[in-house]
């Protein structure tokens, strides 16, 4: 019995160390609610500092503005033309509809307010996928831009 005790202790230690790591690795694959909020806050600060440079960084995904499935999206508050997005730049924000029919673009265009962060929920696929998932997007208006960062619930 004592001969197997070191083996059992080593096995238990490995399980304790590996299980949380595997769980955290799976969680780290996608952006979180807190990370989405923080990215939007950084985007607001970058836009206030230098709007043109910030929009370029958002489009290129530089400066931490592209992280896993998190990214910054912006559109002109005046006409809705998307100025920053991984693949929708130049489109009209008010024409963007979630995969289950929710008019997410109109919602943001009508309700974005300077200095106030709001949230909208709709269905949208993760980048590189066709499968719609529940997406929560934080948005606000800053220096004439309606900007947002969203995270996926699943």
N, C-alpha and C positions, 0 to 999 in steps of 0.2 A: 504494500500500500504506500509506504513512504517513497518507494522507488518511482511511482507515477506522480507524486505530488509536484515536483518541479515542472513536469510536462503540463499538468493541469493549470498551474499558476501561469506558465508562459502562454498557454492557449487563451486563458481568460484575459490576460493583458493585451494580447493581440486583438481579440474581439472588442475590447473596450476602446482601443486606439483606432481600429479600422472603421467601426460602425459610424461614429460621429463624423469621421473624415469623409466617408462615402456619402453620408447624408448632406454634409455641407457642400461637397463637390457638386452634387445634383442641384442643390439650391443655387449655387453660384453660376450655373449655366445661363440663367436669365436674370434680367434686372428686377429690382424690387420697388415697392411703392416709395420707400425712403430715398432710394437712388434716383428715381424719376423726379421726385420733388427737388432734390438737391441739384440735379442737372438743369432743371428749369430755372432755379435760383441763379446758378452760374451763367446760364444763357441770358437772363435779364441783365445781370451785371455787365456781361460782355457787350451786349447791345447798347447799353447806356454809355459805355466807354468808347466804343467805335463800331457803329452799326454795320458799315460795309465789311470791315474785317471780320466781325462776328458772323455775318451771314456766309461769308466765304468759308470760315472754319466749320460752321454747321454743315454746309454742303459737302465739304471734304471729309468730315468726321474727325477733324483735328482738335487738339486741345482738350481731349476727354469728352467731346460732344457726340461720340459714337461709342457705345459700350454694350457689347452683346446685342440684345434686342431693344436697347434704348437709343433714341436719337432725338434731335431737336427738329421740329417742323415750324416754319413761320410763313405767314402770308401778309400782304399789304392789308392793313385795316381798311383802307379807302376803297379798293376795288376787288380784294379777295385773291389776287394773283399770288400763287405760292412762290415764295422767294427762297425757301430752304426746305429740302426734303430729299431722302435718298433716291427716290425715283418719280416723284410727282411735281418737281419744280416746273413752273410755268403754267400748271393747270389752275383751275378756279376752285378755291377752297369751298365755296358755297355749293359746288356740284359733287362734293365727296359724300358718298352715302355708305354707311356700314354694310357689311355683308348680309345683314338681316333687315335692311331697309331703313335704318335710322339715319336721318339727315345730319350727321355729325358736323359737316362743314358749315351748314346754316346755323346750327346751334352755337358753334364757336364764333362765327361772324356776328351773330346777333347779341351774344352775351359777354364777349371778352371785354374786360374793364381794366383800365390802367390801375396798377397798384393792388389788384385783387386777383388771387388765384382761385379759379373755379375748377370743377371736375365734371367730366362727362363719361358715360359708359356706353359702349357699343361693341359690335363683333367685327374683328379684323384679323387677318392672318399674320403670323410672325413673319419677319423678313425671310425670304427663301422658302416659304411654305404656302400652300393653298388652303389649308384647314383654318377656318375662322375660329377664333378664341375670344373669350370675353376680355376686352381691353378697357382699361381705365386711363383717361388722359387728363392731366392737369394743364390748364391753359390760362393765359393772361394777355393783356395788351401792354406793349412797351415800345416807345419811340415809333409809333405808327405801324407796328407789327403785331399781329395776333400770333403768339408763339405757344407751342405746346410740347410736352414730353409725356408719353404714355407707357404703361407697363401692362403686362398680361397677367390675368388672375390665375391662370393654370400653368 
